[in-house]
Amino acid sequence: MRFGWSAFCSALLALCLVAARPAAAQVSAYVDFSADRITNNGGTNYLFGPTIGLTANLVTLHNLTVGADLRASLMGGSQRLDGIAIGPVFSASSKGIKAYAEILTGFARYNDGLGTPTSTSTNGVLEVIGGIDAHIKGHLDWRAIEFAYEQYFAVSSQVNPVSLSTGIVYRFGAK
């Protein structure tokens, strides 16, 4: 229940940020394929799945932009790490290439797949993300690479996913 309430509050905050943006702000949606390497007390495992999200550019000065990102990830099979996070994104663009960095916070639900009473927990996360998008055509960009480090604050141990992603970004509104 705690995860659902936090997800609702994070989504509401993101919608408020988008609604409060200046008239020239730009919103984009993205879908990435992500590969997570998770190291914890049980060893190292690999999880795969989609990361989806919305980014709103709030302030732009020349080619530097500050915005907000709301993202959700659905990683794994029997072992899972699903989460939602929100936070600021800082980007710089030049000649069709955009480099960006983010610091996000939110909640994630980890299931180690062992089926014991302590197999599943929902806790806070802190993510540090960096990546490069390349313009394809019109409103479409290719997320060439994204690297993320996540600190998942589990009760009994720390789960530290490191992920690589690639995907597609669609920019709504002005080019």
Protein Blocks (a to p, Z undefined) as FASTA:
>chain_A
ZZmmmmmmmmmmmmmmmmmpcfkbccdddddddddddddfkbpaddddddddddddfbdg
hjaccddddddddedjkbccddddddddddddeehiacddddddddddddehlopaklpc
cdddddddddddddfbhjbccdfbacdddddddfkbccddddddddddddehjZZ
